[in-house]
Amino acid sequence: MKKIIPFVALFALVGCGQETVPEPNAASCAPAAFQQAISELRKEVNRKAFTEACRSFEKAQQMRSWEFKPSSPDRY
């Protein structure tokens, strides 16, 4: 029993050290905030994941925005 406790404590400490990728939104994907978030991420995998998430977020925003354009008047 005494040998198990140090291993459990070690695994708990290792799990707490994982960095989280910021959630993509308008604020975190803005150019200044994006550069800051990328510089704070230590792992290349997390940088790539955040970059792709921001690209996907921006594409979704572009698809949702639209502008009403009236059709041309009929000439009968």
C-alpha positions as CSV (number, residue, x, y, z in Angstrom):
1,M,0.0,0.0,0.0
2,K,2.8,2.4,0.8
3,K,4.4,1.8,-2.6
4,I,1.2,2.7,-4.5
5,I,0.7,6.1,-2.9
6,P,3.9,7.7,-4.5
7,F,2.9,6.5,-7.9
8,V,-0.6,7.9,-7.6
9,A,0.8,11.2,-6.5
10,L,3.3,11.2,-9.4
11,F,0.5,10.5,-12.0
12,A,-1.6,13.3,-10.5
13,L,1.2,15.8,-10.8
14,V,1.9,14.8,-14.4
15,G,-1.7,15.2,-15.4
16,C,-1.9,18.7,-13.9
17,G,1.0,19.9,-16.1
18,Q,-0.8,19.6,-19.4
19,E,-1.4,22.9,-21.2
20,T,-4.8,23.6,-22.7
21,V,-5.5,25.1,-26.1
22,P,-7.5,28.3,-25.9
23,E,-11.0,28.1,-27.3
24,P,-11.4,29.8,-30.6
25,N,-13.6,32.9,-30.6
26,A,-13.6,36.4,-31.9
27,A,-11.4,37.7,-29.1
28,S,-8.8,34.9,-29.1
29,C,-8.6,34.8,-32.9
30,A,-8.0,38.5,-33.3
31,P,-4.5,39.2,-34.7
32,A,-2.9,40.5,-31.5
33,A,-4.5,37.9,-29.2
34,F,-3.7,35.1,-31.6
35,Q,0.0,36.0,-31.7
36,Q,0.0,36.1,-27.9
37,A,-1.7,32.8,-27.5
38,I,0.6,31.1,-30.0
39,S,3.7,32.4,-28.2
40,E,2.4,31.1,-24.9
41,L,1.8,27.6,-26.2
42,R,4.8,25.4,-25.7
43,K,4.0,22.4,-27.8
44,E,4.0,22.6,-31.6
45,V,1.0,20.2,-31.7
46,N,-1.1,22.6,-29.6
47,R,0.0,25.6,-31.8
48,K,-1.1,23.8,-34.9
49,A,-4.4,22.8,-33.3
50,F,-5.1,26.4,-32.2
51,T,-4.2,27.7,-35.6
52,E,-6.5,25.3,-37.4
53,A,-9.3,26.0,-34.9
54,C,-9.0,29.7,-35.5
55,R,-9.1,29.2,-39.3
56,S,-12.2,27.0,-39.0
57,F,-13.8,29.6,-36.7
58,E,-13.1,32.4,-39.2
59,K,-14.5,30.4,-42.1
60,A,-17.6,29.7,-40.1
61,Q,-18.0,33.4,-39.4
62,Q,-17.7,34.2,-43.1
63,M,-20.3,31.7,-44.0
64,R,-22.7,33.1,-41.5
65,S,-22.4,36.7,-42.6
66,W,-24.4,37.7,-45.6
67,E,-25.8,40.8,-47.1
68,F,-29.2,41.3,-48.7
69,K,-28.9,42.1,-52.4
70,P,-32.1,42.8,-54.1
71,S,-32.6,41.3,-57.5
72,S,-32.6,43.5,-60.6
73,P,-36.0,44.9,-61.6
74,D,-37.9,43.0,-64.2
75,R,-38.3,44.6,-67.5
76,Y,-41.4,43.4,-69.2
